[in-house]
Amino acid sequence: MAVKLRLMRMGKKKQPTYRVVAADSRSPRNGRFIEIIGTYEPRQDPSVINIDNERAVHWLSKGAQPTDRVEKLLKISGAWTEHTGDAVDAAVPERAPRKSKKQLEKEADAAAEAEAPAADESDDEASEGDE
């Protein structure tokens, strides 16, 4: 039996949460599974990842193949590093806060205004030197 570590969708419509499960590769996405390994909540900021590393490493050592997304989650939780022995930077990159167009325009205007007085002062100094 080919076992995969994959996500099983839970939650309400438009509000997904996922279980990380060990399941037969032939079973459907939300079908029968062997064991729940953890959970993933992508809508939280930052995303919440709870994975039982011991069980994940157990399934990986038995030959279970993780999906791409689950592999990324295992790297973040540290289970992938335990399994492979590689030193992977498991730090979650911090997102820069998103800014609205209005905020970006205000910052651009403020930067332009800050440059404008500096340019005016240099013009004044140049004209005083001419006299």
Protein Blocks (a to p, Z undefined) as FASTA:
>chain_A
ZZddddddedjehiacdddddddfkbcfklccfbdfbdcdfkbccddddddfklmmmmmm
nopacdfklmmmmmmnommmmmnopacdfbdcdddddddfklmmmmmmmmmmmmmmmmmm
mmmmmmmmmZZ
